[in-house]
Amino acid sequence: MILAAYLLLAAALGYLSVESTITTPLPPILLVTAGGVAAVLCRHRWPRASFLALLVLMMASAAWGTGAETALVVLALYIIGVTSRAGRAWAAFGVALAAGSVAALILAIRVRVGPPIHGIALRSALEAWPTDWVTMATAFAGAALIATLLGVNRGHRRRHVAALVERAEQIKRERDQQASISRALERERIAREMHDVIAHSLAVMTALADGASAVAPTRPEESQRVMARVADTGRRTLGEVRRLLARVDDDAAALSSAPGPAQLPALAEEFVAAGLPVRLELTGVVSTESAVGPTVYRIVQESLTNVLRHAREVRDVFVRVALADDEVTILVQDSSAPALPTDSPGRGLVGIRERGAFYDGEVEAGPRDDGGWRVFVRLPLDG
């Protein structure tokens, strides 16, 4: 893309320089253009050498070429601002400003003593060259400054977004690891308690059953009372096991490291700081004993991360979370450029669908008719 645009600009300015009766010599133009093509082609492998070569070509173009290489220098400043740290970008701007001042001086002298440029006749006022020099140097400095500022601003945003996405992925990994460890510890605790409850109860029930069997022929009424005690012991044990298993969700939801709906405003603020225009609407509350809180947080976080990574020209992102005793509904939709077609749903959407399936919920995800993407999740909590 850059090479095609440069060749188009060089061809247009070259045509202006050779089609008129006031003609610029063609060989220097072709030589400088060839150098510009080589610098563009080598920018990925040798970026610093390519940038220095462009500065030299800009001055050479001011002396014998068409000036098209100046556009390459301005574009290079923008790219350096995007891909490098701010300090390096401003250092490149300072070097380019010095080279641009030299190129402006060369051009101010050239338009008076030749060769011609763009088919324009040479000027006769030799004493006015300082004014032309300052004017052209100021114009180049303004263009270079704007390109550097735009590049630095976009580069800072890209790095901030990348850091935010990496942080979200790290939090996800740490949370999954913590949840896995907590589940293993909980299973071990439950196994120990169930062993104590069941082993004791079974021993008692076995002893009572043996006694009832022994006295059944001679004392049937006593045998019936003993068997009733066996039944009572079994029912009591079953209730204890049920209460023990019911504590699993309570303990898991009580983990202090697990975020919930209360942390959604802070999450939205993080994405707003990254440049995503998020609007959050949070209504209702869920019980602190409910395990759905971390699920709601993760669905919203993964949906916003997908918008941040994949959406283009985002104008608005609306998040609505409605919490109730019987269900939770989550809506995340963005207004942006139409989503590009893809064959892979991505791990984020897969994770959202898996979390919805855990609650036997509904998950709808897909592009909107007017552009952007929509994710809707309903999690029933009854039962």
Rosetta blueprint (number, residue, H / E / L):
1 M L
2 I H
3 L H
4 A H
5 A H
6 Y H
7 L H
8 L H
9 L H
10 A H
11 A H
12 A H
13 L H
14 G H
15 Y H
16 L H
17 S H
18 V H
19 E L
20 S L
21 T L
22 I L
23 T L
24 T L
25 P L
26 L H
27 P H
28 P H
29 I H
30 L H
31 L H
32 V H
33 T H
34 A H
35 G H
36 G H
37 V H
38 A H
39 A H
40 V H
41 L H
42 C L
43 R L
44 H L
45 R L
46 W L
47 P H
48 R H
49 A H
50 S H
51 F H
52 L H
53 A H
54 L H
55 L H
56 V H
57 L H
58 M H
59 M H
60 A H
61 S H
62 A H
63 A H
64 W H
65 G L
66 T L
67 G L
68 A L
69 E H
70 T H
71 A H
72 L H
73 V H
74 V H
75 L H
76 A H
77 L H
78 Y H
79 I H
80 I H
81 G H
82 V H
83 T H
84 S L
85 R L
86 A H
87 G H
88 R H
89 A H
90 W H
91 A H
92 A H
93 F H
94 G H
95 V H
96 A H
97 L H
98 A H
99 A H
100 G H
101 S H
102 V H
103 A H
104 A H
105 L H
106 I H
107 L H
108 A H
109 I H
110 R H
111 V H
112 R H
113 V H
114 G L
115 P L
116 P L
117 I E
118 H L
119 G L
120 I E
121 A L
122 L L
123 R L
124 S L
125 A L
126 L H
127 E H
128 A H
129 W H
130 P H
131 T H
132 D H
133 W H
134 V H
135 T H
136 M H
137 A H
138 T H
139 A H
140 F H
141 A H
142 G H
143 A H
144 A H
145 L H
146 I H
147 A H
148 T H
149 L H
150 L H
151 G H
152 V H
153 N H
154 R H
155 G H
156 H H
157 R H
158 R H
159 R H
160 H H
161 V H
162 A H
163 A H
164 L H
165 V H
166 E H
167 R H
168 A H
169 E H
170 Q H
171 I H
172 K H
173 R H
174 E H
175 R H
176 D H
177 Q H
178 Q H
179 A H
180 S H
181 I H
182 S H
183 R H
184 A H
185 L H
186 E H
187 R H
188 E H
189 R H
190 I H
191 A H
192 R H
193 E H
194 M H
195 H H
196 D H
197 V H
198 I H
199 A H
200 H H
201 S H
202 L H
203 A H
204 V H
205 M H
206 T H
207 A H
208 L H
209 A H
210 D H
211 G H
212 A H
213 S H
214 A H
215 V H
216 A L
217 P L
218 T L
219 R L
220 P H
221 E H
222 E H
223 S H
224 Q H
225 R H
226 V H
227 M H
228 A H
229 R H
230 V H
231 A H
232 D H
233 T H
234 G H
235 R H
236 R H
237 T H
238 L H
239 G H
240 E H
241 V H
242 R H
243 R H
244 L H
245 L H
246 A H
247 R H
248 V H
249 D H
250 D H
251 D H
252 A H
253 A H
254 A L
255 L L
256 S L
257 S L
258 A L
259 P L
260 G L
261 P H
262 A H
263 Q H
264 L H
265 P H
266 A H
267 L H
268 A H
269 E H
270 E H
271 F H
272 V H
273 A H
274 A L
275 G L
276 L L
277 P L
278 V E
279 R E
280 L E
281 E E
282 L E
283 T E
284 G L
285 V L
286 V L
287 S L
288 T L
289 E L
290 S L
291 A L
292 V H
293 G H
294 P H
295 T H
296 V H
297 Y H
298 R H
299 I H
300 V H
301 Q H
302 E H
303 S H
304 L H
305 T H
306 N H
307 V H
308 L H
309 R H
310 H H
311 A L
312 R L
313 E L
314 V L
315 R L
316 D E
317 V E
318 F E
319 V E
320 R E
321 V E
322 A E
323 L E
324 A L
325 D L
326 D L
327 E E
328 V E
329 T E
330 I E
331 L E
332 V E
333 Q E
334 D E
335 S E
336 S L
337 A L
338 P L
339 A L
340 L L
341 P L
342 T L
343 D L
344 S L
345 P L
346 G H
347 R H
348 G H
349 L H
350 V H
351 G H
352 I H
353 R H
354 E H
355 R H
356 G H
357 A H
358 F H
359 Y L
360 D L
361 G L
362 E E
363 V E
364 E E
365 A E
366 G E
367 P E
368 R L
369 D L
370 D L
371 G L
372 G L
373 W E
374 R E
375 V E
376 F E
377 V E
378 R E
379 L E
380 P E
381 L L
382 D L
383 G L
